[in-house]
Amino acid sequence: MDFRDTPEEAAFRAEVRAWLEANGNKRSRPDEVFGEGLDDAARLAAAKAWQAKKAAAGYAAITWPKEAGGRGGTAMQQVIYQQEEAAYLVPGMIFEISIGMGLPTVMTWAAPELKARFLRPGLAGEEIWCQLFSEPGAGSDTGGVRTRAVKDGEDWIVNGQKVWTSGAHFCDYGILLTRTDWDKPKQEGLTMFIVDMKAPGVEVRPIHQMSGDAEFNEVFFTDVRIPDRYRLGPECGGWKVMLSTLMQERLSVGGNLPTDLHEHLIALARKCEWEDRDGSPRPAIEDARVRARIADAYLQQKGVELIIARGLTAISKGKAPGPEMSITKLVAAKAMQDIAAFALELAGPEGLVGHQALGGDWRYMQRLWLSSPGARLGGGTDEILRNVIAARVLGLPGELRRDRKLPFRDLERA
């Protein structure tokens, strides 16, 4: 592995740093987040303004072709930008699905007139997209989708429910996976559409999480009309369209681990007090067991960084990343949860209920701990990803499944 930038990469990194210093705001404390103190409407407006600024400078979608509004740059340039932007207060999740999943699917599968209509407004932050795949009975097994789309002239009428849809409450459009043929096997009867999230019959209900956030939603469709021209890919070709989207999702959900977690642990261990054998308090950092756990966390963090570095080395040389990128999300999401759990354990009872004396390091770790279970679910659960790695990376035989060839209608009766 070569950890050094090439001269071209170093020049691009310097350009990005200069632009961010001139236009962005660095975090002033570990737990600071974008739009802090603003209401939802003001935070969304600020996020759109930042996205528009990025798009105008050519940083919103670096790898996109120029004709689609991108920079026509390399994957390594995209990685460099993300590395540099990580130190700044940026919207993050608000446009992550638009730029990373929704719009690339439109760019790959939509008709030319739809690309002309949607790509540039989405890139500039004028419109925001969500992804509507998961259902109460079709989470990791996406082929089990039951949301029904029935052809009616030049339109399709959609009825059904989606769940765990990130950002649906503020999105303008979404990519929607439906079942259009119940007589074909489960993966062959699916069709993908663009759906207007403000259309009559679309109802969005927030899901309140234990963290206090409500970024996920249930979405209900009742006789929603979608024009056939909004179809992505061929009729009953939705499985292939969906796979192209999921490949993007698994690289972006939980696929990275913050590089400063051990520093937060050390800061917490200096603030937290543990009782010595004689009952007198002392900083937790003085306990050898605590130092050993921090060292383990550091090794986990560095292990993930090295896995990512192998993939980045391949990308930098113009090659496709190998199997290391397939396991990044699996390893990083679990490591993040383990490290955050230790941080709260370190603080004792105060780690759960909070204490001002612990400062921003504790608030940062608590937020990480509350959100980390979602990182292990989004983009494929641990169990699903292990099956994918076993079959597609290690070449092991897959499990026997009778549902692959049966008509989906028969599975419904089973």
Secondary structure as GFF3:
##gff-version 3
##sequence-region A 1 414
A	DSSP	alpha_helix	7	23	.	.	.	ID=ss1
A	DSSP	alpha_helix	40	57	.	.	.	ID=ss2
A	DSSP	three_ten_helix	66	68	.	.	.	ID=ss3
A	DSSP	alpha_helix	75	85	.	.	.	ID=ss4
A	DSSP	alpha_helix	93	97	.	.	.	ID=ss5
A	DSSP	pi_helix	98	102	.	.	.	ID=ss6
A	DSSP	alpha_helix	103	109	.	.	.	ID=ss7
A	DSSP	alpha_helix	112	123	.	.	.	ID=ss8
A	DSSP	beta_strand	129	132	.	.	.	ID=ss9
A	DSSP	three_ten_helix	142	144	.	.	.	ID=ss10
A	DSSP	beta_strand	148	152	.	.	.	ID=ss11
A	DSSP	beta_strand	155	162	.	.	.	ID=ss12
A	DSSP	three_ten_helix	168	170	.	.	.	ID=ss13
A	DSSP	beta_strand	173	179	.	.	.	ID=ss14
A	DSSP	beta_strand	190	196	.	.	.	ID=ss15
A	DSSP	beta_strand	202	207	.	.	.	ID=ss16
A	DSSP	beta_strand	216	227	.	.	.	ID=ss17
A	DSSP	three_ten_helix	228	230	.	.	.	ID=ss18
A	DSSP	beta_strand	231	232	.	.	.	ID=ss19
A	DSSP	alpha_helix	238	252	.	.	.	ID=ss20
A	DSSP	alpha_helix	261	271	.	.	.	ID=ss21
A	DSSP	beta_strand	273	275	.	.	.	ID=ss22
A	DSSP	beta_strand	281	283	.	.	.	ID=ss23
A	DSSP	three_ten_helix	284	286	.	.	.	ID=ss24
A	DSSP	alpha_helix	288	316	.	.	.	ID=ss25
A	DSSP	alpha_helix	324	346	.	.	.	ID=ss26
A	DSSP	alpha_helix	350	353	.	.	.	ID=ss27
A	DSSP	three_ten_helix	356	358	.	.	.	ID=ss28
A	DSSP	alpha_helix	359	377	.	.	.	ID=ss29
A	DSSP	alpha_helix	382	388	.	.	.	ID=ss30
A	DSSP	pi_helix	389	393	.	.	.	ID=ss31
A	DSSP	three_ten_helix	402	404	.	.	.	ID=ss32
A	DSSP	alpha_helix	408	413	.	.	.	ID=ss33
###
